[in-house]
Amino acid sequence: MIKYALEQGNPLRSLAYIIGSVIIAVVLNFLFGFFFDSPKEKALKREIAQMSLQYDLVHREMGNLEKVIEHLQETDDNLYRTISELNRFSPRNGR
C-alpha cells in the first residue's frame, strides 16, 4: 500500500499509513506487555517468592531462638541465682 501511495504522489496518505501502523504496534506492544511477563520479570517474581519463603523461615527461627532464650533466663532465675543466693537481675537498677 505504501508503494501504491507513493506512486500516486500522495504523501499524506503514506504518512497516515505509517502513523497508523506505529499506533497499532504501540497498542499491541502495550497489550502484550500487560498480559505476558518478560523472562526478566518472571525471574524477579521467582526471586521475590524465594526471598519471602526465606524471610518466613528466618522469622520462625527467631521465634524458636526467643523461646530458648526465655527458657535459659528462667533456668538462670530459678537455679543459679537460688544457689548463689543472688537477687534477680533487674534492667532498671543494673543489678
N, C-alpha and C positions, 0 to 999 in steps of 0.2 A: 504494500500500500504506500510505503514511503517513496518507493521508486515511481509509482504512478503519480503521486502528488508532486514530486519534483519534476517529472516530465511535463506536467500540466503547468508548472511555473507558479504554483500556489504555495508560498512559504508559510502562510498562516495555517493551512491545512496540515502541513508537515509538522509544524510546531505543536499544534493541538494533538496530533497523534503521539508525538514524543512525550508531551506533558501528561497525557492520559496514561501512557504506558508506565511512566515513572510513578504516578499516583497509584496505579493498580499494584505495582511492585512494592511500594512502601506499605500499602494496606495489607497485602499478602504476607509481607515480612513481619509486620506487627502481629497479625493473627497467628502466624506460625510460632513466633516467639512467645506469645501468650499461652498457647496450648501445649507446647512441647518445650522441654528443658534441654539446654545445650549440655554437652558432656561435662563441661566445667561446672555448671550448676548442679548436675547430678552428683558429681564428686564432692562438691561443697555440702550438699544436703546429707550425703552419706557421712561426711566428716562431722557434721553437726550432730547427727544421730549417735555416732560413736562417742563423741565428747559428752553428750548428755548421759549416755549409759555409764561412762567412766565417772562422771560427776555424781551420779546416784550411788555408785559403788563406794566412792570416797566418802560420801555423806553417811552411808551405812557403816563404814569402817570407823568413822569419827564417833558415831553413836556407841559402837562397841567399846572404843577406847575410853569414852567418858564413863561408861559403866565400870570398866576395870579400874579407872582412877578413883571413882566413888567407893568401890569395894576396898581398894588399898587405903583410902582415907578412913573408912570405918574400922578396918583392921588396926590401923595406927592408933586411932582414938580408943579403941576398946582394949587392945592388948598391950602395946608397948608403953603407952602413957600410964596405964594402970600399974604395970610392972615397975616403971621408973618413978612412979608417984609424981608425975608432972601434970601441970594443968594443960587443958586443951589449948591448942594454938588458936588465937583469935586474930584475924587480919586487922581488927581495929586498933588494938593496943600493941601489936607487933610481937607479942609473946605467946 
